Amino acid sequence: MTTIIRKSGWMCASAAAVLLLASIQGCGNGNDNGGDKVQVANGGGSAAGSEAAASSAGQGKPTEVNDPRCPELTDGIDQSKTFTWMYSVGNTSFDPDKINTNNSQMYLFPIYDSLVYVDDSGKPQPMLATSWKLTDEGKTLEFKLRENWTYHDGTPFDAASVKANIERSKTLPGSFNANSLESVQSVEVVDAHTVRLHTDGGAGALVGVLGGSAGMMMSPAAFDKSGEDIKPTGGSGPYRMTSYQPGNKVEYTAVDNYWDDDAQNVAKMVFLISGDDNARLNAVITGAADSTFLRASMYEPAKQAGLVVCQRPSLSSYNVKLNTKRSEFDDKRVRQAISYAINRESVKQVTDGFCEPSRQLFPPSYFASNPEIDNEKLYDPDKAKQLLKDAGLADGFSFDLEVINLSLYQQIAEIIQYNLAQVGIKMSITPKSIGLLSENFSVKKSADAVLEEQKASSDPSILTSEYYLADGFSNPGGYTTDEITRLNSEAMNSADANKRAPIYAKLFKAVAEEAYPNITLCHLTTPFVMNKTVVGLNIHTDGAREFRGVGIDPGRK
């Protein structure tokens, strides 16, 4: 249910995240007040709920989620076996351009290979494009394409078909991928296995973008074929869809002579669908399914059942975003004071341990981050008080925080409210519906600050541009510096994650030093559960549910 709202994927926690967090706290969907302003508390930490939330969060014991990675691939896999995954919602189409939710990509990964494969750590790797390079001062991206491969319908995979796919994704009415490819000005077929994408700048960032649905290759012969969205025939990946029961089950069968033996370790994949959390967990316990994802409330029952549980931090995070054109937020020392005043460990505990404290947009496990930043002390109320004194605000100040009208978000806000009160800052909390939260902050620019979940994205440049550029959608105050703008552009012009990583490290160091107006609190984790026979399942940092190379080892029972 990670419904993406284009251009504002940040703006609200995705529907899945909302429901996940609602489930963590057992709070349901909360009360949508239709956008009417309701003051929950009026700053100063005087509300009993604020103190109680902060107090209990500081004394409770979070769920221990520091499990190791999922079991690695073994020599005992049986390639005649079936891997069965169970998820909460179905897909919207089997045509990569006609989906309308991010989650639908999960159902497409077995069928369609992309030009680029984004691995579990978020790094682009070769797939149908075997190599790439930037030319024309970073404005042109040239791909060398895999040879001797055909689409499932027998159509050759070549440069002409890549050009047709990219142009279709850009121009098909309602295309899910049109915005992602906005920078592409033209596609040039150089020869049968070489294609160039000409852009208006920052072509390097396209490499990551083309690791998702925007880069999925579909046979041009199937573009206009009736029924392709429910019975695809023009795939390019390791499996073809062989059975579909909408809202219930999808079955995939391995194609012959797939180009990557390591990616095709089971004969079939089956995706079952159930919105009932307990039903999904029970399916794994009873053997009806091999694996599913966990909500926090399911974590301990899964462990007690003797199942394998593994997790890793994702790119999704909770952020407090400040409008530098309002309140006292144009002062760097004030922004730093707020960051030091918030006890992120308390936030972690109120989320049952499923959010790891951090003060940078991406977790240290991601290539586009600076691991050194989170080695510094995150919680220092004495330093916060000194910073406020230095800013001439020793007596504090007040502002309003708008927050999604769901219980967990309000609990986190109350912790922040309590923490800020300890250093003299009075913060009121105003619940809003998801839609109004973004409208007030990014469109009307009328909100002082908001608390939200930032969703993951396939390329770091998408979020860094939104947050750190003067015209960024998540930067209503337009705050930026010449250095940060330059570093962001420099990172977008590179196509190599190893070369981009040190640029992003510099960027996030500069962001930390400038105390940018998005204050990251923590990064969410993604627990998976599986029986002991499942091996080679990787949890992707960017949140993709992608099972390339998964295997079944019957000997591990």
Protein Blocks (a to p, Z undefined) as FASTA:
>chain_A
ZZcdehilmmpccfklmmmmmmmnonanojaehhpacdfbgghilamklmmmmmmmmmmc
cddfkbccdddddfkbcfkbccddddfbdcfbfcfklgcbfklmmmmmmmpccfbdcdfk
opacdfkbmbdcdeehhpaccddddehiacfkopacdfklmmmmmmmmmmmghiaklmmm
mmpmbdcdfblmbccdddeejklmmmmmmmmmmlpccdfklmmgghklmmcckbcbfbdc
fbdcehkbccddddehiablklmmbfbdcddddfbfklmmmmmmnopambdcddfklmmm
mmmnopacdddddfbdcdddddfkgcjllpmklmmmmmmmpcfklmmmmnnopaccdfbf
bdfkbmbbcfklmmpcfbdfklmmmmmmmnopanopaddddddfbfklmmmmmmmmmmmm
mnopacddddddfklmmmmmmmnopafbdcddddddfbfklmmmmmmmmklfklmnopac
fklmmmmmmmmmpcbfklmmmmmmmmmmmmmmnopabdcfbdcdddddddfkbghiacdf
klpacfehiacdfklZZ
